């Protein structure tokens, strides 16, 4: 009973502050830092009209960041018009309600209703943009390696997960920066046509941990193809990725999984007479 009473008082306090801001917004434009509770977010959403359709992936990304404590106040505002309408911020507010978690943000009041059509005119920043701002080199390849590596760690194969928000990928990169950077540099130094830097970097990164010396031997042979027998798994991998009709249509995770399969055949001293079928999951790796 006491908790319900306290929650009711908190809700009334939030609404009182919000209504005072609405009154002030009738005569001036201003912004304040505020804590948006789920109940206040729900109240504001009730004035959400003529807004863009909810983008479920974007909503999922925000909700994951909020739920996993990656939400940070960054200067972007929830915008309330002088008539009390929600001009911008519906995804943030819906995520606040869905996660039942309060967030701190800027709220702007007092703009015209029509100004909502000038919001979000610029290009949104991507994960590579964030990494580049942090000084990361080769950002596009690095961001893709992060996605692939994270999927590999989580044993998620067919598609990247909604958990891979921009801030999540930046945190993931920072946690594995040295090994990811080294793998990207290595793959760019010895890459051959048809392999793709991200898939090559992922396989090098993973196999280097399993058996460093064998990894170096495998990739050097894969690069130049010298001295390999016709039934060598490494030669088969090279021919598959360079000359197979389906190689150009392979996505990064398929290409990486194929290299893993040829690695397994090589480490198990198997001779191959034909190409390996494209796997549908991450294979268990031989040492």
MIDODO-193766 format. One line per field, with one value per residue (C-alpha): residue in three letters; x, y, z. Coordinates in nm, 3 decimals, always signed. Layout:
# MIDODO-193766
rest: c(ala  ...) $
xx: c(X  ...) $
yy: c(Y  ...) $
zz: c(Z  ...) $
END
This chain:
# MIDODO-193766
rest: c(unk  unk  unk  unk  unk  unk  unk  unk  unk  unk  unk  unk  unk  unk  unk  unk  unk  unk  unk  unk  unk  unk  unk  unk  unk  unk  unk  unk  unk  unk  unk  unk  unk  unk  unk  unk  unk  unk  unk  unk  unk  unk  unk  unk  unk  unk  unk  unk  unk  unk  unk  unk  unk  unk  unk  unk  unk  unk  unk  unk  unk  unk  unk  unk  unk  unk  unk  unk  unk  unk  unk  unk  unk  unk  unk  unk  unk  unk  unk  unk  unk  unk  unk  unk  unk  unk  unk  unk  unk  unk  unk  unk  unk  unk  unk  unk  unk  unk  unk  unk  unk  unk  unk  unk  unk  unk  unk  unk  unk  unk  unk  unk  unk  unk  unk  unk  unk  unk  unk  unk  unk  unk  unk  unk  unk  unk  unk  unk  unk  unk  unk  unk  unk  unk  unk  unk  unk  unk  unk  unk  unk  unk  unk  unk  unk  unk  unk  unk  unk  unk  unk  unk  unk  unk  unk  unk  unk  unk  unk  unk  unk  unk  unk  unk  unk  unk  unk  unk  unk  unk  unk  unk  unk  unk  unk  unk  unk  unk  unk  unk  unk  unk  unk  unk  unk  unk  unk  unk  unk  unk  unk  unk  unk  unk  unk  unk  unk  unk  unk  unk  unk  unk  unk  unk  unk  unk  unk  unk  unk  unk  unk  unk  unk  unk  unk  unk  unk  unk  unk  unk  unk  unk  unk  unk  unk  unk  unk  unk  unk  unk  unk  unk  unk  unk  unk  unk  unk  unk  unk  unk  unk  unk  unk  unk  unk  unk  unk  unk  unk  unk  unk  unk  unk  unk  unk  unk  unk  unk  unk  unk  unk  unk  unk  unk  unk  unk  unk  unk  unk  unk  unk  unk  unk  unk  unk  unk  unk  unk  unk  unk  unk  unk  unk  unk  unk  unk  unk) $
xx: c(+0.000  +0.284  +0.462  +0.142  +0.093  +0.452  +0.424  +0.100  +0.265  +0.561  +0.328  +0.135  +0.463  +0.579  +0.253  +0.251  +0.602  +0.506  +0.188  +0.380  +0.624  +0.336  +0.202  +0.542  +0.584  +0.284  +0.491  +0.853  +1.080  +1.300  +1.448  +1.511  +1.691  +1.434  +1.382  +1.111  +0.932  +0.727  +0.405  +0.508  +0.619  +0.278  +0.106  +0.313  +0.248  -0.124  -0.064  +0.132  -0.042  +0.042  +0.378  +0.581  +0.504  +0.693  +1.006  +1.028  +1.403  +1.480  +1.246  +1.417  +1.761  +1.660  +1.487  +1.797  +2.018  +1.782  +1.734  +2.110  +2.201  +2.366  +2.130  +2.308  +2.184  +2.344  +2.171  +1.898  +1.557  +1.208  +1.014  +0.674  +0.494  +0.331  -0.008  +0.114  +0.166  +0.461  +0.678  +0.971  +1.075  +0.805  +1.050  +1.237  +0.914  +0.766  +1.089  +1.070  +0.719  +0.805  +1.110  +0.943  +1.265  +1.308  +1.548  +1.712  +1.687  +1.640  +1.283  +1.215  +0.889  +0.720  +0.795  +0.526  +0.332  +0.459  +0.825  +0.794  +0.836  +1.191  +1.307  +1.558  +1.658  +2.021  +2.163  +2.165  +2.501  +2.587  +2.811  +3.103  +3.042  +3.069  +3.388  +3.539  +3.467  +3.665  +3.963  +3.915  +4.065  +3.895  +3.563  +3.331  +3.527  +3.581  +3.210  +3.121  +3.383  +3.230  +2.886  +3.020  +3.237  +2.956  +2.722  +2.987  +3.033  +2.656  +2.619  +2.378  +2.431  +2.160  +2.115  +2.252  +2.049  +1.848  +2.079  +2.352  +2.272  +2.523  +2.629  +2.641  +2.876  +3.097  +3.117  +3.188  +3.466  +3.622  +3.622  +3.803  +3.977  +4.330  +4.243  +3.987  +4.227  +4.504  +4.275  +4.152  +4.509  +4.620  +4.330  +4.395  +4.761  +4.704  +4.350  +4.272  +3.976  +3.652  +3.726  +3.610  +3.796  +3.535  +3.488  +3.861  +3.933  +3.677  +3.818  +4.175  +4.080  +3.904  +4.156  +4.451  +4.316  +4.275  +4.615  +4.838  +5.106  +4.859  +4.648  +4.940  +5.026  +4.664  +4.616  +4.953  +4.875  +4.523  +4.666  +4.925  +4.812  +5.172  +5.266  +4.913  +4.789  +4.474  +4.279  +4.408  +4.127  +4.313  +4.328  +3.961  +3.879  +4.079  +3.911  +3.567  +3.595  +3.769  +3.592  +3.264  +2.946  +2.788  +3.090  +2.982  +2.645  +2.782  +2.721  +2.998  +2.885  +2.850  +3.196  +3.348  +3.172  +3.301  +3.659  +3.602  +3.480  +3.786  +4.005  +3.844  +3.910  +4.273  +4.334  +4.176  +4.403  +4.109  +4.148  +3.864  +3.737  +3.467  +3.375  +3.208  +2.844  +2.775  +2.705  +2.387  +2.543  +2.879  +3.079  +3.267  +3.632  +3.919  +4.242) $
yy: c(+0.000  +0.240  +0.174  +0.241  +0.569  +0.678  +0.584  +0.782  +1.088  +1.052  +1.030  +1.338  +1.526  +1.430  +1.542  +1.867  +1.952  +1.859  +2.068  +2.368  +2.331  +2.315  +2.645  +2.808  +2.673  +2.873  +3.191  +3.084  +2.810  +2.639  +2.301  +2.121  +1.806  +1.573  +1.216  +1.055  +0.785  +0.518  +0.680  +1.024  +0.871  +0.708  +1.040  +1.221  +0.948  +1.009  +1.339  +1.166  +1.244  +1.241  +1.083  +0.847  +0.475  +0.298  +0.131  -0.195  -0.246  +0.108  +0.058  -0.271  -0.109  +0.171  -0.073  -0.295  +0.004  +0.121  -0.225  -0.296  +0.040  +0.182  +0.479  +0.813  +1.168  +1.310  +1.640  +1.505  +1.625  +1.497  +1.780  +1.905  +2.171  +2.479  +2.306  +2.007  +1.772  +1.531  +1.645  +1.406  +1.123  +0.859  +0.567  +0.674  +0.715  +0.384  +0.211  +0.376  +0.233  -0.109  -0.155  +0.003  +0.200  +0.572  +0.765  +1.104  +1.330  +1.685  +1.795  +2.099  +2.292  +2.576  +2.506  +2.518  +2.209  +2.250  +2.236  +1.859  +1.832  +1.971  +1.709  +1.435  +1.598  +1.486  +1.138  +0.930  +0.807  +0.443  +0.210  +0.283  +0.656  +0.609  +0.408  +0.664  +0.939  +0.734  +0.718  +0.362  +0.293  +0.084  +0.149  -0.028  -0.353  -0.324  -0.274  -0.576  -0.789  -0.685  -0.798  -1.131  -1.195  -1.112  -1.346  -1.618  -1.576  -1.592  -1.884  -1.678  -1.762  -1.670  -1.304  -1.041  -0.991  -0.689  -0.670  -0.528  -0.162  +0.105  +0.160  -0.215  -0.266  +0.020  -0.137  -0.477  -0.329  -0.156  -0.487  -0.668  -0.379  -0.515  -0.857  -0.715  -0.446  -0.703  -0.939  -0.662  -0.548  -0.906  -0.977  -0.661  -0.753  -1.102  -1.086  -1.240  -1.170  -1.343  -1.379  -1.048  -0.869  -0.917  -1.293  -1.344  -1.136  -1.327  -1.666  -1.550  -1.402  -1.720  -1.972  -1.774  -1.838  -2.211  -2.285  -1.985  -2.163  -2.377  -2.066  -1.882  -2.184  -2.228  -1.869  -1.835  -2.146  -2.019  -1.693  -1.826  -2.187  -2.298  -2.665  -2.789  -3.123  -3.145  -3.294  -3.051  -2.889  -2.559  -2.572  -2.672  -2.371  -2.142  -2.268  -2.261  -1.899  -1.781  -1.972  -2.122  -1.982  -1.925  -1.754  -1.407  -1.450  -1.571  -1.349  -1.289  -1.550  -1.816  -1.740  -1.753  -2.079  -2.232  -2.141  -2.300  -2.621  -2.639  -2.574  -2.873  -3.094  -2.981  -3.029  -3.376  -3.474  -3.532  -3.538  -3.377  -3.465  -3.198  -2.866  -2.854  -2.746  -2.407  -2.464  -2.349  -2.303  -2.232  -2.558  -2.688  -2.625  -2.873  -2.779) $
zz: c(+0.000  +0.092  -0.241  -0.437  -0.250  -0.317  -0.684  -0.712  -0.558  -0.794  -1.095  -0.983  -0.936  -1.287  -1.443  -1.244  -1.369  -1.725  -1.719  -1.583  -1.875  -2.122  -1.988  -2.008  -2.362  -2.479  -2.452  -2.504  -2.638  -2.380  -2.288  -1.960  -1.854  -1.703  -1.592  -1.801  -1.606  -1.784  -1.659  -1.788  -2.118  -2.154  -2.079  -2.345  -2.601  -2.566  -2.749  -3.027  -3.356  -3.727  -3.648  -3.861  -3.832  -3.555  -3.689  -3.498  -3.549  -3.431  -3.136  -3.049  -3.061  -2.823  -2.588  -2.573  -2.493  -2.219  -2.068  -2.071  -1.915  -2.228  -2.250  -2.216  -2.234  -2.549  -2.614  -2.841  -2.730  -2.692  -2.854  -2.734  -2.938  -2.787  -2.824  -2.623  -2.917  -2.939  -3.231  -3.184  -2.953  -2.990  -3.021  -2.707  -2.513  -2.631  -2.529  -2.188  -2.145  -2.288  -2.066  -1.761  -1.712  -1.653  -1.876  -1.847  -2.150  -2.270  -2.338  -2.553  -2.524  -2.710  -3.078  -3.345  -3.451  -3.809  -3.702  -3.666  -4.043  -4.015  -3.758  -3.853  -4.182  -4.147  -4.201  -3.883  -3.759  -3.811  -3.613  -3.851  -3.799  -3.422  -3.459  -3.692  -3.441  -3.191  -3.427  -3.552  -3.895  -4.167  -3.997  -4.243  -4.236  -3.861  -3.789  -4.004  -3.828  -3.495  -3.613  -3.740  -3.437  -3.197  -3.387  -3.376  -3.001  -2.951  -3.195  -3.403  -3.769  -4.017  -3.932  -3.704  -3.390  -3.282  -2.982  -3.209  -3.163  -3.261  -2.901  -2.838  -3.133  -3.016  -2.668  -2.827  -3.038  -2.737  -2.548  -2.834  -3.009  -3.027  -3.167  -3.413  -3.538  -3.584  -3.774  -4.006  -4.080  -4.141  -4.375  -4.575  -4.613  -4.753  -4.891  -5.228  -5.453  -5.352  -4.982  -4.837  -4.559  -4.279  -4.327  -4.371  -4.058  -3.851  -3.944  -3.886  -3.548  -3.430  -3.566  -3.431  -3.084  -3.147  -3.301  -3.383  -3.589  -3.786  -3.847  -4.006  -4.222  -4.332  -4.442  -4.612  -4.818  -4.882  -5.016  -5.262  -5.324  -5.374  -5.342  -5.269  -5.397  -5.607  -5.313  -5.051  -4.848  -4.866  -5.247  -5.252  -5.033  -5.258  -5.575  -5.416  -5.305  -5.622  -5.898  -5.773  -5.933  -5.592  -5.433  -5.540  -5.369  -5.037  -4.737  -4.487  -4.236  -4.508  -4.643  -4.295  -4.211  -4.535  -4.446  -4.105  -4.274  -4.499  -4.196  -4.021  -4.321  -4.336  -3.962  -3.980  -4.275  -4.506  -4.883  -5.077  -5.422  -5.434  -5.279  -4.938  -4.926  -4.773  -4.401  -4.229  -3.888  -3.727  -3.725  -3.424  -3.495  -3.497  -3.323) $
END
